[in-house]
Every structure is written in C-alpha cells, then in structure tokens.
Amino acid sequence: MSFLNATQKMAADFVREEDGAQIVEYGMIIGAVSLVLIALLSGLGGTGGAFTTMVGKVKTCLGGGACT
C-alpha cells in the first residue's frame, strides 16, 4: 500500500468516526441546561442576594466586560 493510499484510508476512517461527536453533543446539552438553571434560579436571590450578584458577574464576563 502506498503512502497516498494509506493517508486516504486514514482520512476516510477519521470522517466515519463518530465517537467524538457524542462528547460534543453532551457538552452542548449540559451547557444549555446550565443556562436555563441560571436563568430560573436568578429570580430566587432577590435584589441583593449572593446568587443574583454572581449571575450579574457571569453576565458581565460573558458580555465582554471585566471578569472579577
């Protein structure tokens, strides 16, 4: 088998491989559930609660502001 054929076979096997896709999908699901939980729980802290303060800091950080 020539180098070109071996490289072509490795590339085709890599494209058919689906194990890594499941990890990405699980990560996206965990991220989405986390965002929903943060949105739902942010109302529990009141106006000066620690959770509300933390959510505000996360929003600032994700929005491009200073992460403290």
HUKAZI-V154986 format. One record per pair of residues at least 24 apart in sequence whose ideal C-beta (glycine too) atoms are under 6 Angstrom apart, sorted by the first residue. I is the first residue (numbers start at 1). J is the second residue. D is the distance in Angstrom with one decimal. If there is no record, write none. Layout:
i/j/d
I/J/D
I/J/D
This chain:
none
